[in-house]
């Protein structure tokens, strides 16, 4: 077995992949599926639909569309993982401050690893 094919972390049973459906998530999705396959880990995929009371009040149709698109995105990831032989489940939450849901799910699942996409440095000062 090639060292690139072996699991980089012993006893990596549960991986939590956080995705927002953006282009920045694609690399995280690819790596999460790859690591889960190499480590025979279960993959849990979470997406938080960030909404607030104002958005729900003024654009309920938009919230429903975002939720539908999110479920479709998660289902696509699940199908992709299962094609690679990776057991995968999906989790959605709706609310403000997505990080709170990620932390909650990490604890609930007892995740061994969290994988998420990164964003460019736009808006950050050097």
Biotite code that builds the C-alpha atoms (Angstrom):
import biotite.structure as struc

atoms = struc.array([
    struc.Atom([0.000, 0.000, 0.000], chain_id="A", res_id=1, res_name="UNK", atom_name="CA", element="C"),
    struc.Atom([1.265, 3.424, -0.938], chain_id="A", res_id=2, res_name="UNK", atom_name="CA", element="C"),
    struc.Atom([1.732, 5.853, 2.003], chain_id="A", res_id=3, res_name="UNK", atom_name="CA", element="C"),
    struc.Atom([-0.546, 8.289, 0.190], chain_id="A", res_id=4, res_name="UNK", atom_name="CA", element="C"),
    struc.Atom([-3.283, 5.642, 0.395], chain_id="A", res_id=5, res_name="UNK", atom_name="CA", element="C"),
    struc.Atom([-2.951, 5.092, 4.131], chain_id="A", res_id=6, res_name="UNK", atom_name="CA", element="C"),
    struc.Atom([-4.849, 6.883, 6.850], chain_id="A", res_id=7, res_name="UNK", atom_name="CA", element="C"),
    struc.Atom([-2.857, 9.882, 8.160], chain_id="A", res_id=8, res_name="UNK", atom_name="CA", element="C"),
    struc.Atom([-4.523, 9.774, 11.601], chain_id="A", res_id=9, res_name="UNK", atom_name="CA", element="C"),
    struc.Atom([-5.022, 6.558, 13.551], chain_id="A", res_id=10, res_name="UNK", atom_name="CA", element="C"),
    struc.Atom([-8.545, 5.835, 14.833], chain_id="A", res_id=11, res_name="UNK", atom_name="CA", element="C"),
    struc.Atom([-10.233, 8.447, 12.705], chain_id="A", res_id=12, res_name="UNK", atom_name="CA", element="C"),
    struc.Atom([-13.805, 7.168, 12.965], chain_id="A", res_id=13, res_name="UNK", atom_name="CA", element="C"),
    struc.Atom([-15.983, 10.247, 12.458], chain_id="A", res_id=14, res_name="UNK", atom_name="CA", element="C"),
    struc.Atom([-15.324, 13.201, 10.174], chain_id="A", res_id=15, res_name="UNK", atom_name="CA", element="C"),
    struc.Atom([-17.508, 16.306, 10.165], chain_id="A", res_id=16, res_name="UNK", atom_name="CA", element="C"),
    struc.Atom([-17.475, 18.185, 6.857], chain_id="A", res_id=17, res_name="UNK", atom_name="CA", element="C"),
    struc.Atom([-18.848, 21.731, 7.008], chain_id="A", res_id=18, res_name="UNK", atom_name="CA", element="C"),
    struc.Atom([-20.014, 23.179, 3.716], chain_id="A", res_id=19, res_name="UNK", atom_name="CA", element="C"),
    struc.Atom([-21.837, 26.304, 2.649], chain_id="A", res_id=20, res_name="UNK", atom_name="CA", element="C"),
    struc.Atom([-22.181, 25.271, -0.972], chain_id="A", res_id=21, res_name="UNK", atom_name="CA", element="C"),
    struc.Atom([-19.726, 27.893, -2.188], chain_id="A", res_id=22, res_name="UNK", atom_name="CA", element="C"),
    struc.Atom([-16.763, 27.334, -4.484], chain_id="A", res_id=23, res_name="UNK", atom_name="CA", element="C"),
    struc.Atom([-14.547, 27.525, -1.395], chain_id="A", res_id=24, res_name="UNK", atom_name="CA", element="C"),
    struc.Atom([-16.081, 24.290, -0.110], chain_id="A", res_id=25, res_name="UNK", atom_name="CA", element="C"),
    struc.Atom([-15.097, 22.155, -3.105], chain_id="A", res_id=26, res_name="UNK", atom_name="CA", element="C"),
    struc.Atom([-11.559, 21.430, -1.916], chain_id="A", res_id=27, res_name="UNK", atom_name="CA", element="C"),
    struc.Atom([-12.841, 20.543, 1.555], chain_id="A", res_id=28, res_name="UNK", atom_name="CA", element="C"),
    struc.Atom([-15.426, 18.178, 0.071], chain_id="A", res_id=29, res_name="UNK", atom_name="CA", element="C"),
    struc.Atom([-12.821, 16.450, -2.085], chain_id="A", res_id=30, res_name="UNK", atom_name="CA", element="C"),
    struc.Atom([-10.413, 16.031, 0.841], chain_id="A", res_id=31, res_name="UNK", atom_name="CA", element="C"),
    struc.Atom([-13.098, 14.903, 3.288], chain_id="A", res_id=32, res_name="UNK", atom_name="CA", element="C"),
    struc.Atom([-14.285, 12.150, 0.954], chain_id="A", res_id=33, res_name="UNK", atom_name="CA", element="C"),
    struc.Atom([-10.696, 11.110, 0.220], chain_id="A", res_id=34, res_name="UNK", atom_name="CA", element="C"),
    struc.Atom([-9.684, 10.955, 3.891], chain_id="A", res_id=35, res_name="UNK", atom_name="CA", element="C"),
    struc.Atom([-12.890, 9.168, 4.895], chain_id="A", res_id=36, res_name="UNK", atom_name="CA", element="C"),
    struc.Atom([-12.248, 6.570, 2.208], chain_id="A", res_id=37, res_name="UNK", atom_name="CA", element="C"),
    struc.Atom([-8.602, 6.047, 3.185], chain_id="A", res_id=38, res_name="UNK", atom_name="CA", element="C"),
    struc.Atom([-9.439, 5.831, 6.891], chain_id="A", res_id=39, res_name="UNK", atom_name="CA", element="C"),
    struc.Atom([-12.695, 3.896, 6.570], chain_id="A", res_id=40, res_name="UNK", atom_name="CA", element="C"),
    struc.Atom([-14.357, 6.737, 8.490], chain_id="A", res_id=41, res_name="UNK", atom_name="CA", element="C"),
    struc.Atom([-17.997, 7.775, 8.556], chain_id="A", res_id=42, res_name="UNK", atom_name="CA", element="C"),
    struc.Atom([-18.557, 11.168, 6.973], chain_id="A", res_id=43, res_name="UNK", atom_name="CA", element="C"),
    struc.Atom([-21.101, 13.574, 8.443], chain_id="A", res_id=44, res_name="UNK", atom_name="CA", element="C"),
    struc.Atom([-21.828, 16.616, 6.288], chain_id="A", res_id=45, res_name="UNK", atom_name="CA", element="C"),
    struc.Atom([-23.342, 19.738, 7.839], chain_id="A", res_id=46, res_name="UNK", atom_name="CA", element="C"),
    struc.Atom([-24.643, 22.909, 6.287], chain_id="A", res_id=47, res_name="UNK", atom_name="CA", element="C"),
    struc.Atom([-26.220, 25.769, 8.186], chain_id="A", res_id=48, res_name="UNK", atom_name="CA", element="C"),
    struc.Atom([-28.723, 27.960, 6.395], chain_id="A", res_id=49, res_name="UNK", atom_name="CA", element="C"),
    struc.Atom([-27.941, 31.328, 7.887], chain_id="A", res_id=50, res_name="UNK", atom_name="CA", element="C"),
    struc.Atom([-31.209, 33.160, 8.425], chain_id="A", res_id=51, res_name="UNK", atom_name="CA", element="C"),
    struc.Atom([-32.433, 35.830, 10.757], chain_id="A", res_id=52, res_name="UNK", atom_name="CA", element="C"),
    struc.Atom([-35.926, 37.008, 11.691], chain_id="A", res_id=53, res_name="UNK", atom_name="CA", element="C"),
    struc.Atom([-35.832, 39.899, 9.213], chain_id="A", res_id=54, res_name="UNK", atom_name="CA", element="C"),
    struc.Atom([-34.966, 37.636, 6.290], chain_id="A", res_id=55, res_name="UNK", atom_name="CA", element="C"),
    struc.Atom([-37.687, 35.182, 7.236], chain_id="A", res_id=56, res_name="UNK", atom_name="CA", element="C"),
    struc.Atom([-40.257, 37.978, 7.579], chain_id="A", res_id=57, res_name="UNK", atom_name="CA", element="C"),
    struc.Atom([-39.446, 39.815, 4.362], chain_id="A", res_id=58, res_name="UNK", atom_name="CA", element="C"),
    struc.Atom([-38.367, 36.987, 2.065], chain_id="A", res_id=59, res_name="UNK", atom_name="CA", element="C"),
    struc.Atom([-39.882, 33.665, 3.153], chain_id="A", res_id=60, res_name="UNK", atom_name="CA", element="C"),
    struc.Atom([-39.748, 32.390, -0.414], chain_id="A", res_id=61, res_name="UNK", atom_name="CA", element="C"),
    struc.Atom([-36.030, 33.070, -0.523], chain_id="A", res_id=62, res_name="UNK", atom_name="CA", element="C"),
    struc.Atom([-35.464, 31.115, 2.692], chain_id="A", res_id=63, res_name="UNK", atom_name="CA", element="C"),
    struc.Atom([-37.352, 28.138, 1.233], chain_id="A", res_id=64, res_name="UNK", atom_name="CA", element="C"),
    struc.Atom([-35.258, 28.296, -1.948], chain_id="A", res_id=65, res_name="UNK", atom_name="CA", element="C"),
    struc.Atom([-32.019, 28.424, 0.038], chain_id="A", res_id=66, res_name="UNK", atom_name="CA", element="C"),
    struc.Atom([-33.130, 25.443, 2.131], chain_id="A", res_id=67, res_name="UNK", atom_name="CA", element="C"),
    struc.Atom([-34.040, 23.471, -0.990], chain_id="A", res_id=68, res_name="UNK", atom_name="CA", element="C"),
    struc.Atom([-30.702, 24.293, -2.646], chain_id="A", res_id=69, res_name="UNK", atom_name="CA", element="C"),
    struc.Atom([-28.866, 23.330, 0.551], chain_id="A", res_id=70, res_name="UNK", atom_name="CA", element="C"),
    struc.Atom([-30.585, 19.940, 0.752], chain_id="A", res_id=71, res_name="UNK", atom_name="CA", element="C"),
    struc.Atom([-29.780, 19.314, -2.923], chain_id="A", res_id=72, res_name="UNK", atom_name="CA", element="C"),
    struc.Atom([-26.113, 20.246, -2.355], chain_id="A", res_id=73, res_name="UNK", atom_name="CA", element="C"),
    struc.Atom([-25.861, 17.895, 0.638], chain_id="A", res_id=74, res_name="UNK", atom_name="CA", element="C"),
    struc.Atom([-27.520, 15.065, -1.271], chain_id="A", res_id=75, res_name="UNK", atom_name="CA", element="C"),
    struc.Atom([-24.992, 15.519, -4.086], chain_id="A", res_id=76, res_name="UNK", atom_name="CA", element="C"),
    struc.Atom([-22.125, 15.231, -1.578], chain_id="A", res_id=77, res_name="UNK", atom_name="CA", element="C"),
    struc.Atom([-23.693, 12.134, -0.027], chain_id="A", res_id=78, res_name="UNK", atom_name="CA", element="C"),
    struc.Atom([-24.023, 10.472, -3.453], chain_id="A", res_id=79, res_name="UNK", atom_name="CA", element="C"),
    struc.Atom([-20.421, 11.384, -4.273], chain_id="A", res_id=80, res_name="UNK", atom_name="CA", element="C"),
    struc.Atom([-19.179, 9.892, -0.985], chain_id="A", res_id=81, res_name="UNK", atom_name="CA", element="C"),
    struc.Atom([-21.226, 6.726, -1.336], chain_id="A", res_id=82, res_name="UNK", atom_name="CA", element="C"),
    struc.Atom([-19.850, 6.216, -4.869], chain_id="A", res_id=83, res_name="UNK", atom_name="CA", element="C"),
    struc.Atom([-16.435, 6.072, -3.199], chain_id="A", res_id=84, res_name="UNK", atom_name="CA", element="C"),
    struc.Atom([-17.685, 3.541, -0.647], chain_id="A", res_id=85, res_name="UNK", atom_name="CA", element="C"),
    struc.Atom([-17.908, 6.098, 2.187], chain_id="A", res_id=86, res_name="UNK", atom_name="CA", element="C"),
    struc.Atom([-20.832, 5.965, 4.608], chain_id="A", res_id=87, res_name="UNK", atom_name="CA", element="C"),
    struc.Atom([-22.276, 9.467, 4.761], chain_id="A", res_id=88, res_name="UNK", atom_name="CA", element="C"),
    struc.Atom([-25.109, 11.281, 6.450], chain_id="A", res_id=89, res_name="UNK", atom_name="CA", element="C"),
    struc.Atom([-26.244, 14.869, 6.131], chain_id="A", res_id=90, res_name="UNK", atom_name="CA", element="C"),
    struc.Atom([-27.260, 17.445, 8.711], chain_id="A", res_id=91, res_name="UNK", atom_name="CA", element="C"),
    struc.Atom([-28.947, 20.786, 8.157], chain_id="A", res_id=92, res_name="UNK", atom_name="CA", element="C"),
    struc.Atom([-29.666, 23.556, 10.585], chain_id="A", res_id=93, res_name="UNK", atom_name="CA", element="C"),
    struc.Atom([-31.255, 26.926, 10.148], chain_id="A", res_id=94, res_name="UNK", atom_name="CA", element="C"),
    struc.Atom([-30.332, 29.961, 12.216], chain_id="A", res_id=95, res_name="UNK", atom_name="CA", element="C"),
    struc.Atom([-27.882, 32.691, 12.975], chain_id="A", res_id=96, res_name="UNK", atom_name="CA", element="C"),
    struc.Atom([-24.216, 32.141, 13.849], chain_id="A", res_id=97, res_name="UNK", atom_name="CA", element="C"),
    struc.Atom([-23.468, 28.891, 11.983], chain_id="A", res_id=98, res_name="UNK", atom_name="CA", element="C"),
    struc.Atom([-20.397, 28.180, 14.109], chain_id="A", res_id=99, res_name="UNK", atom_name="CA", element="C"),
    struc.Atom([-22.665, 27.394, 17.079], chain_id="A", res_id=100, res_name="UNK", atom_name="CA", element="C"),
    struc.Atom([-24.322, 24.564, 15.169], chain_id="A", res_id=101, res_name="UNK", atom_name="CA", element="C"),
    struc.Atom([-20.974, 23.231, 14.013], chain_id="A", res_id=102, res_name="UNK", atom_name="CA", element="C"),
    struc.Atom([-19.659, 23.137, 17.584], chain_id="A", res_id=103, res_name="UNK", atom_name="CA", element="C"),
    struc.Atom([-22.863, 21.485, 18.805], chain_id="A", res_id=104, res_name="UNK", atom_name="CA", element="C"),
    struc.Atom([-22.727, 18.783, 16.115], chain_id="A", res_id=105, res_name="UNK", atom_name="CA", element="C"),
    struc.Atom([-19.029, 18.188, 16.698], chain_id="A", res_id=106, res_name="UNK", atom_name="CA", element="C"),
    struc.Atom([-19.754, 17.399, 20.346], chain_id="A", res_id=107, res_name="UNK", atom_name="CA", element="C"),
    struc.Atom([-22.885, 15.364, 19.613], chain_id="A", res_id=108, res_name="UNK", atom_name="CA", element="C"),
    struc.Atom([-21.131, 13.222, 17.014], chain_id="A", res_id=109, res_name="UNK", atom_name="CA", element="C"),
    struc.Atom([-17.846, 13.074, 18.923], chain_id="A", res_id=110, res_name="UNK", atom_name="CA", element="C"),
    struc.Atom([-16.183, 13.983, 15.643], chain_id="A", res_id=111, res_name="UNK", atom_name="CA", element="C"),
    struc.Atom([-12.486, 13.183, 15.401], chain_id="A", res_id=112, res_name="UNK", atom_name="CA", element="C"),
    struc.Atom([-11.851, 15.711, 12.647], chain_id="A", res_id=113, res_name="UNK", atom_name="CA", element="C"),
    struc.Atom([-13.585, 18.799, 11.269], chain_id="A", res_id=114, res_name="UNK", atom_name="CA", element="C"),
    struc.Atom([-12.983, 19.766, 7.655], chain_id="A", res_id=115, res_name="UNK", atom_name="CA", element="C"),
    struc.Atom([-14.199, 23.019, 6.140], chain_id="A", res_id=116, res_name="UNK", atom_name="CA", element="C"),
    struc.Atom([-13.376, 25.194, 3.196], chain_id="A", res_id=117, res_name="UNK", atom_name="CA", element="C"),
    struc.Atom([-11.400, 28.345, 3.471], chain_id="A", res_id=118, res_name="UNK", atom_name="CA", element="C"),
    struc.Atom([-12.106, 31.768, 2.132], chain_id="A", res_id=119, res_name="UNK", atom_name="CA", element="C"),
    struc.Atom([-9.664, 34.159, 0.535], chain_id="A", res_id=120, res_name="UNK", atom_name="CA", element="C"),
    struc.Atom([-8.075, 36.999, 2.447], chain_id="A", res_id=121, res_name="UNK", atom_name="CA", element="C"),
    struc.Atom([-10.536, 39.595, 1.234], chain_id="A", res_id=122, res_name="UNK", atom_name="CA", element="C"),
    struc.Atom([-11.261, 42.031, 4.012], chain_id="A", res_id=123, res_name="UNK", atom_name="CA", element="C"),
    struc.Atom([-8.364, 40.974, 6.202], chain_id="A", res_id=124, res_name="UNK", atom_name="CA", element="C"),
    struc.Atom([-5.470, 43.297, 6.894], chain_id="A", res_id=125, res_name="UNK", atom_name="CA", element="C"),
    struc.Atom([-1.868, 42.153, 6.768], chain_id="A", res_id=126, res_name="UNK", atom_name="CA", element="C"),
])
